[in-house]
């Protein structure tokens, strides 16, 4: 179901320059986006726009998902932390990219979303690669650190320092920062004990909740 729509979405993202790698293309062609969206909205699943998934939360637009995945450069065997699991779509794409030898830990402060995400992830058979946790994701997951990659699907006032503390060396974290309509995508790299930061301007995410959110 929706296979042709999914392929058309991927083709559009490639032509727009958002998908640049074979891995991200294959992941977005393979993982069925519509499963992660409420049934009454599934026919719009492949439109390049954020969509409501309940509880005041959204699933990110496909172009933003692709852009973040390309920045992260996920490879087989990596351990990944996601803050804000939402419906589980982004975590599932990451799990596809890190393979059976890798693992994704995804956290959400809203328990009902974690329960739904578990169902969606089981539906596509990736439950053995993804651990879904109900907790304050802004604090990270220190008991499983360090993480090769960290990504957030929600915007914090500033990059939470526990997340950078839990980033492996070398490692990359992609975290939206800012408030309201003034948000940027912070790209933090840790290499040889040094931390560098760059930003992609003009993004829009729901607010991060929790101790280091708002």
N, C-alpha and C positions, 0 to 999 in steps of 0.2 A: 504494500500500500504506500502511495505517495513516492514511489521510487523515482519516477520521472521528474516530479517536482523537486525532489532532493538533488538530483543531478543538475537540473536547471539552476538551482540556487548556487551550487558549487561552481558551475561554469561562469555565472555572473560575478561571483566573488573572485575568481581567477582573473577575469578580464578587468576587474576593478583594481587589481593589484593587492588584494587582501590575502589571498592564498598564494603562496610562493613556493611551497615545498610539496613533494609527492606525499609525504606522510600526512600532512594536514589535509590535503585533498582527499586522500583515501579515508581518513577518519571521518570527515564530514559527509562523504558519500556513503559510508557504511553505517554510522550510528543514526537511527531513525529519530529525527528531531521531534516529529509529531507526538511520539509517545510521552514526551516530557511536558506536554501542554494539555490543559483541560480539554476534554473531548469535544465540547461545543465550539472550541476555537481551533481544532486541529487542521481544518481546511486552510487556515491562514498561516500554518506553522512555518512555511518557507519564505514568507515575506521578510524583507530585510528591516525588521523593526523589533524593538523589545515587546514582550507580551506579558500580560498579567498571569501569575500562577497562584494568586490568592495570598491572603495575609499581608497585603500591601507590598508584595514582592514581585519581581519580574524575571523572566528569562531574557538574557542579553540578546541584542540583535546579532544575526549571524556574522556580519562583518566585524563586529567587535570581538566576538569569540575567536574568529580566524586570526585577527590581528594579535590578540594576546597569546594564542598558541604559537604563532610564528616567532614572537619575541622570546618566548620561553625556550624554544628549541628542544622540546622533550625528546629523550632518547630511551631506547630499551634499557630496562633495569633501574631506571631512576625512581626515587622516592619523592612523592609530591604532596604538598599540603595545600588544600583549598579552603579559604575562609568564605563562607556563604554558599552552601551547597545548592540552595534553591530547589529545583526539581531534579537535579542530578545530571543534567545534560553536559555541562562543561567537564565535570569529573569523569563522565563516561568517555568523552573524547580524549581526555588525558590518559585514562586507563588503556584505551586502544593504542595510544602512542608509546606508552612505557612497556607494553607487552606483559606477558604472564610472569616475567621475572621482575617486573617493577610493581609498585603499589601506590595507590592514591588514598590519602586520608582527607575526608571532606567534613567540615564542621558547620553546623548552623545553630543559632540561638533559638530558632523557632522549631519546637518539637514536631509539630504537625507536618512541616516541610521535610524533616529528616525521615519521617515515616513514609511519606509519599515517595521520596527519593529512593528509599530502599526497595520499594515495589518496582519502580521504573527500572532501576539497575538490575534487579533480578530478572525482569522481563527480557532483557537483552543479554543475559548470561554473563554479566561482568561483576557479579557479587563477590567473586573470589579475588578480584584485583582492587576493590574499593571498600574502605571502611567508612561508614557514615556515623557521625558522632553528634549527639545533641549537647552542645556546650557553648561557652563564650569563645568564639573563634578569634576574637581580637587578641586573646592571650596566647594564641598558637596552641601547640600540643607538645610541650617540652619532653614528655616521656617517650616520644617517638623521634625526636630531633637527633641529628640534623637532617634537613630536607634539601635535596638537590635543587628543587624548584618550589616556590611559594607563589600562589596566585590568589587574588581576592576578587569577588564579584560584587563588592559593595565598597562605598567610599568612606574613608576615615578622614578626620580632620588633619591628621599627619600620619606618616607611616608608623605603625605601632612598633616600638623598639623590641618587644619580645619576638616579633616575627623575624627581624633582622638577626637577633641573637640566635635564632633557631635555623638560620640559613647556613647551608654547608659552604665550604670553601674548596673549590670554586662553586658558586651558586648564583641563581638569578631569582629575584622576586618582582612580581608585577602587581602593583597595588594602586587603585584609584585614590586620589586625595583631593580634598577641597569640600566645599559646601554648596548646596543649591545648584545653580547653573554654572558655577565657576569651579570646575573640576579638571584635573589633569591625571594622566596615567603615569605614575612614578615607576621607573625601571631601575631597580637597585641591583648592582652587581658586586659580589664579594670575591676577590681574587688575591691570593697571597697576603691575606690579612688586611687588605685595603678595600674600602667600600666606596664605590662611585655611584652617582645617581644622575639620570637624565629623565626627561619628561616628554610625553606626547600630549599636546594640548587639546582641549575641547572634547571631553567625554562626559557622560551622564550615567551615574549609577545610583541605586537606592542607598540610603545611609547605612553604614556599618553600625551595628548595635554592640553594646557590651562596654567593658571597662575602658578600652582605648578607642571606642567609637563615639557615637553621640545619640 
